[in-house]
Amino acid sequence: MISALRSAASGMWSGQTPTAWSWPRFGWLEWGFLLIALVAAGMRLWELDGRVMHYDEAIHLHYAWKLARGVEFLHSPWMHGPLQIEMVAVFLRVLGDTDFVARLPYALFGVALVILPYFLRRQIGDKGAICAAIIMAFSPSLLYFSRFGRNDILMVVWATLLLIFLWRYAESSKSRYLFGTAAVTALMLASKETAYFVILFMGLAALGLGWRQLWDVARRRMALADARRAAGFFVLMATLTLPQAAAGISVLQGPLGLTLAAGDTGSTGETGAPVWEAPFVSLPLWDAPVWMHVIGLLALLGAALGLAWFVWRVRNALDLAAVAVATTCAVAAVSVMVVGPVQGLLHEQRATGMYLDCAIGAALLVMGTAMGLVAPSALRGSRRVAALLGPSAILTWLWLAAFGSGLTLAAELLPAAAPVADLEAGRVAVNYLVPVLTLLLLLAVGGAVGIAWGGGVWILCAGLFYAIWATLYTTFFTNWPGVFTGAWQSLGYWLAQQEVARGNQPWYYYGVGLTVYELLALPFGLAAVVWLIRRRGPFDIVLAAWVIATLVIYTVAAEKMPWLLVNITVPLALAAGMLLGHVMDGLRWPLLAEARWRLGILVALAPVWAATAVWVAWLAARGDAANLPVWLAGLILLPMAGVMAWLVRMQPGGGRAVALGFAGLLLVFGTVAAFRAAYTYDDSKLEILAYAQGSADLVDSYADLRAGALTVERDATVKVDYDMWYPFQWYVRGETEEGVLWFDRFCAANVKSGSDECRKVGEDTGPEAYLAEVAHAVAVEDAEAYRREGPMRNLLWYPETYRRPGEARDETGMWSQLAADVDFFRDSAANPEKWQQAIEYIVARRQESDWYSAEYYQYVKDQGLQ
């Protein structure tokens, strides 16, 4: 018996013999990563609360703050996944309610990202890992958005971890990497909809690496249970995430005549969700005819006979006991977990009894799974699926057919758009029936294939995946409709948003952002793609494909935003780091001691030459120093270039030294850009990374109010325009809760008096101060009791001078746009003024255009501010 248990346990872990844990050696590489991590942490935590909250930051932090104070949070896809809300709420609850704490989780993820290349050192090399970590630590976009309350920095951490787990499992087939994959995939799906991009790419990468095994499975030359390494990783990813792709069928809703994912406009439903409208179907399952019950009983009898025949074939006593206990526990678990809670709902006994039933059912299911794991010879492949899932599914169907409480349970799981009265009457909208059936079908297919492949390991992975996923989407089981909004509406909302094209940016938008900020990662990353493809190693091809795929996918996707740059920057940084590590490995410094001075000259001369060339180009573009650029080029640049060419030819490794010199210069320029973007808080530098950024004027206004109007101890001393809700609400959250500051709807400036729908600024002289958007502001003489100050800036947008003048992309075909863009690029390249503007912006952020901004006025009683 003991030997059988040991054999089963070893089989569960794919035949791997447990090894003793040993701490990794702490050498120069580990010390280097520790130093880089400390520097990255300092950069990300320094004055973390210095920048004014962004519009989107304020939304996320507002709901996290409410959740931290015990207010129910209901997942809605327009805020993306629930993870960041719940994570920040924990930080706010434990560490305090401050701007620093609100951004702290994102900063910690930014530090973790810098460390992750260490775990790819075998693939990209020790020096490549160090170089990649340095690029990530000093990357302007990664630094900026590590100090920013959005979930994009979380997504690149999850994506990099998936790449690590893919490669570790492909090399070792150790189950622990599967468990890590399951957990990270669940966390990623609970973070943001860009998870679908990452899952698709990583799945295709695993398919490309393991297609031979899968092809043998398809031709029945290999059992599915024997598929391991990359093929096994693909099966796990596909079976776990298959139900998450169910909303993809909404692309066919037009031909089907249904509304499975409501659009952003022109629909009565919630965006991304089905609409509760005709056609309806009637499902009186509890009134099913006798013949239906007869069919169910015959199916149950057939399943019982099949199970008996299967057990008869099992000769081993342990296998027999395991099959019997596993099947019994599975049936009992489904019965208790479904029947008990639904009966409790019917009788409005939703508390202790319902949760006790769920706990008992879960315990039975765990026991049944454990027993199934110790009988690998009896429960393999399709037989394992039949034994564990078949009786449970049939019993559940029969119970629903006999008692018909399933639709009442559905009322608890579906969003509020699904009326409980209709469900209790047996009326179901086809728009909802199709998604539910699709989800159940894909869940069943994924479970069947997964169990047939991995058995107990897959069950544990699925349990970990769904435990994390359900816990987060239901906000720790306080919001049951989160099951449906997470499984269906997340992808449905994203698909619906593609028609909106939020931001309405040109297709070359990310090219502009990368050129301005990622001065090191972009050129060396693109060069690395060519180098990696020529090397043709498995990891080389996957990394090159990741760079290309992210560039293409985010360029094609309709919604383009500056924070999405981080998704493109990370694979570029890994590829660039790997190339630079290869360059450094090729220098072989100990063998070149006598030539170090020449290599040192090359390393130093290359950046000096490049910086001088930029300066000469700027002088030439200005056009006010007629022949000076030509003389400078002749006297400085050409001799320097000649010296470099001679040294490169005479000195082995000279080209590599020049490459390192250029990399050093780009790193310096990039670091300057990173510090300028991350630590400039006074709105003086126009950054492309800023989009709906809160202005420093908001903090000044809040300080003025606290020093004056808010010192008056009575209700509603300040009224603020609803159009200024975000991000100003974050700063006045305490005053709003106390009732001393209200947000109100103000009338347009040309409206003479207020009404039930809106209030006129200054018409009620009770408040000590008003803050109103320019569109709602009144003239000074119309608010005589107040002193008007402003206009001040509320939200800031980069003026988007990179756009083609007069473009109308919503009204122009794709090929016409491309032709006009090519003409625009050609004309700009031939225009010295454009070159001057580009150099001055990249180097000094100098620009003639000012922020595009939303503005407001501040009205304060004369005694309100002193």
Secondary structure, DSSP 4 states (H G I P E B T S, - for coil): -HHHHHHHHHHHTTTPPP----PPP--HHHHHHHHHHHHHHHHHHTTTT-SPPPHHHHHHHHHHHHHHTT------GGG--SHHHHHHHHHHHHH-SSHHHHHHHHHHHHHHHHHGGGGGHHHH-HHHHHHHHHHHHH-HHHHHHHTSSSTHHHHHHHHHHHHHHHHHHHHH--HHHHHHHHHHHHHHHTT-TTHHHHHHHHHHHHHHHHHHHHHHHHTTSS-GGG--HHHHHHHHHHHHHTGGGGGGGGGGHHHHT--SSB-SSS-SSPBTS----S-EEE--GGG--HHHHHHHHHHHHHHHHHHHHHHHH---HHHHHHHHHHHHHHHHHHIIIIIHHHHHHHTT--SHHHHHHHHHHHHHHHHHHHHHHT-TTTS-HHHHHHHHHHHHHHHHHHHHHHH--HHHHHHHHS-TTS-HHHHHTTEEEHHHHHHHHHHHHHHHHHHHHHHHHHTHHHHHHHHHHHHHHHHHHTTTTT-TTHHHIIIIIHHHHHHHHTTT-TT---TTHHHHHHHHH-TTHHHHHHHHHHHHHHH--HHHHHHHHHHHHHHHHHHHSS---GGGHHHHHHHHHHHHHHHHHHHHHHH-GGGGGGGHHHHHHHHHHHHHHHHHHHHHHHHHHH--STTHHHHHIIIIIHHHHHHHHHHHHHSTTHHHHHHHHHHHHHHHHHHHHHHHHHH--SS-S--TT-EEEEPHHHHHHHHHHHHTGGGS-STT-EEEEGGGHHHHHHHTHHHHHHTSEEEEPBPPTT--S--SS-B-TTTS--SSEEEEEGGG---GGGSTTEEEEEEEEEEEE---TTSPTT--GGGS-HHHHHHHHHHHHHHHHT-HHHHHHHHHHHHH---SSPPEEEEEEEEEETTT--
